[in-house]
Amino acid sequence: MKFLDEFYTFEAETPKSKEIISLKILAFFVYHFEERGAIMKKLEIITRPEKLEDLKELMNKSGIYGMTVTMVSGCGLQKGRKEIYRGTEISINLLPKVKIETVVPDTVVDELVDGIIKTVKTGQVGDGKIFIYDVENAVRIRTGEKGEKAI
């Protein structure tokens, strides 16, 4: 990767060379994205378990079929709840939640996040969070497909 070696060893000393650095950085990103494909996003949605079916339905309607679902426990602003068990008050600070993970093309993220919010929002503490990460590449093991084709 001669191009990358030149990119990292180049030093700027004059205003003219700073312009060259900017062009090399731009060329680096163009080269990088052409080689690897567009950036995808990983959505990590943590919400109430009773919202899972509604969320799966929304994602299927949006053309997103691949997801990983994990039953998790956690706490946040809700800080748990108190229950009475055999006459004794017990504080439960880890509440059951569901975590849905999926990787989607960058182009559908904003629309999908808006749909997720409308689907799972109750307006009460404990509705959950959505975390969005960049995914540089993906590979389908069976076929070797890469990028968006692999998801």
C-alpha positions in Angstrom: 0.0 0.0 0.0 2.4 2.6 -1.3 -0.3 5.2 -1.2 -0.8 4.9 2.6 3.0 5.0 3.2 3.2 8.3 1.3 0.2 9.6 3.3 1.7 8.9 6.7 5.2 10.1 6.0 4.3 13.4 4.3 5.3 16.4 6.4 4.1 20.0 5.8 6.3 23.1 6.2 4.7 25.7 4.0 1.1 26.9 3.3 1.3 25.3 -0.2 2.2 21.9 1.3 -0.8 22.2 3.7 -3.0 22.3 0.6 -1.3 19.2 -0.7 -1.9 17.5 2.6 -5.7 18.3 2.4 -5.8 16.9 -1.1 -4.0 13.7 0.0 -6.3 13.3 3.0 -9.3 13.7 0.6 -7.8 11.2 -1.8 -7.1 8.8 1.1 -10.8 8.8 2.1 -12.0 8.4 -1.5 -9.6 5.5 -2.0 -10.6 4.0 1.3 -14.3 4.1 0.7 -14.1 2.9 -2.9 -12.1 -0.1 -1.8 -14.3 -1.1 1.1 -17.7 0.2 0.2 -20.0 2.6 1.9 -20.0 2.8 5.7 -22.9 0.9 7.3 -24.3 1.5 10.8 -24.8 -0.9 13.7 -28.0 -0.1 15.7 -28.1 -1.4 19.2 -31.6 -0.9 20.7 -32.2 -1.5 24.3 -35.9 -1.3 25.3 -38.8 -2.9 27.1 -39.4 -6.6 26.4 -43.0 -6.1 25.6 -42.0 -3.9 22.6 -40.0 -6.6 20.9 -42.8 -7.9 18.6 -43.7 -4.4 17.5 -40.1 -3.6 16.8 -39.6 -6.8 14.8 -42.7 -6.0 12.7 -41.4 -2.4 12.0 -38.0 -3.7 10.9 -39.5 -6.4 8.7 -41.7 -3.7 7.0 -38.5 -1.6 6.5 -36.8 -4.6 4.7 -34.4 -5.4 7.6 -34.6 -9.1 8.4 -31.2 -9.7 10.1 -31.0 -9.0 13.8 -29.7 -10.4 17.0 -32.0 -10.4 20.0 -30.7 -10.8 23.6 -32.6 -10.7 26.8 -30.6 -8.5 29.2 -31.0 -6.8 32.6 -30.0 -3.3 33.4 -30.7 0.0 35.1 -30.6 3.6 34.2 -32.8 6.5 35.2 -35.5 4.1 36.3 -33.3 3.0 39.2 -35.3 -0.3 39.6 -38.5 -0.8 41.5 -39.7 -2.0 44.8 -41.8 -5.2 45.2 -43.4 -7.0 48.2 -42.4 -10.6 48.5 -43.9 -12.6 51.4 -44.5 -9.4 53.3 -40.9 -8.1 52.8 -40.1 -5.1 50.6 -37.4 -6.0 48.1 -35.6 -3.5 45.9 -35.0 -4.7 42.3 -32.5 -2.5 40.7 -31.8 -4.5 37.5 -34.8 -4.6 35.3 -35.4 -6.9 32.4 -34.8 -5.4 29.0 -34.3 -6.6 25.4 -31.3 -5.7 23.3 -31.7 -5.8 19.5 -28.6 -5.5 17.3 -28.7 -5.0 13.6 -26.5 -3.6 10.8 -28.1 -1.4 8.2 -27.0 0.7 5.2 -26.1 4.3 6.2 -28.9 5.6 4.0 -31.8 4.2 6.0 -30.5 5.0 9.5 -32.4 8.3 10.2 -35.7 7.0 8.9 -35.4 3.8 10.8 -34.4 5.5 14.1 -37.5 7.7 13.8 -39.7 4.7 13.2 -38.1 2.8 16.2 -38.7 5.8 18.5 -42.4 6.0 17.4 -42.8 2.3 17.9 -41.3 1.8 21.4 -41.9 5.1 23.0 -44.3 5.1 26.0 -43.3 8.5 27.4 -42.2 7.0 30.7 -38.8 6.4 32.2 -37.3 3.1 31.0 -38.3 3.3 27.3 -34.6 2.6 26.5 -31.8 3.8 24.3 -30.5 3.5 20.7 -26.8 3.4 20.2 -25.5 3.9 16.6 -22.0 2.8 15.6 -20.1 3.0 12.3 -19.4 -0.4 10.7 -16.5 -0.3 8.3 -17.1 -3.6 6.6 -19.1 -6.8 6.8 -18.4 -10.2 5.3 -20.9 -13.0 4.7 -18.9 -16.1 5.6 -20.8 -18.6 3.3 -20.3 -16.6 0.1 -17.4 -14.2 0.9 -19.6 -11.2 -0.1 -18.5 -7.9 1.5 -20.0 -4.6 2.4 -23.8 -3.9 2.1 -24.2 -7.1 0.0 -23.2 -9.1 3.1 -26.0 -7.7 5.3 
